[in-house]
Amino acid sequence: MAELLRGKTNRLKGLPNDIMLVMSNLPSGYHREMQILKEVLMPAFDEILSCLDMTHFMLSGIQVKEGILDDSKYDLLFR
């Protein structure tokens, strides 16, 4: 599940670039091309809500094992 979240959120991080590319080089007062942004933004809201639901589901069952870092195999982790 974490891999899906990583992939989905990375795709969402590309939205500002998509918006900037649509809005670049627009003549003054011209705005009709901005309707193209609806194709990108509206599904993005659903995707964000989906990611939040997945995160809530994933973290609701998480259990932290106390003392896990006391195991010798983690000795090199903090050097």
C-alpha positions, -999 to 999 in steps of 0.1 A, spaced: 0 0 0 29 24 8 42 19 -27 9 29 -42 8 60 -20 43 69 -31 34 66 -67 1 85 -65 15 113 -45 45 117 -68 21 120 -97 2 147 -78 34 166 -72 36 171 -109 3 191 -111 19 225 -105 41 219 -135 11 210 -156 -8 241 -145 22 263 -152 27 249 -187 -10 255 -196 -9 291 -183 25 300 -198 25 322 -230 -12 331 -226 -20 365 -242 -33 392 -219 -70 388 -212 -71 353 -228 -83 326 -205 -102 300 -224 -74 275 -223 -76 275 -185 -107 252 -188 -82 225 -197 -71 226 -161 -104 211 -151 -93 178 -167 -63 177 -144 -75 193 -112 -109 176 -107 -96 141 -107 -67 153 -85 -91 161 -57 -105 126 -58 -69 112 -59 -59 132 -28 -90 120 -9 -82 84 -20 -46 88 -7 -59 101 26 -82 72 29 -54 48 21 -31 65 46 -58 63 73 -64 26 67 -27 18 66 -19 37 98 -50 26 118 -35 -9 121 1 -1 125 18 -14 156 53 -2 167 74 -30 182 91 -16 213 128 -22 215 132 -32 179 163 -11 175 180 -29 204 186 -58 180 223 -60 170 214 -60 133 205 -23 136 239 -13 152 252 1 120 220 21 113 230 50 136 268 53 129 
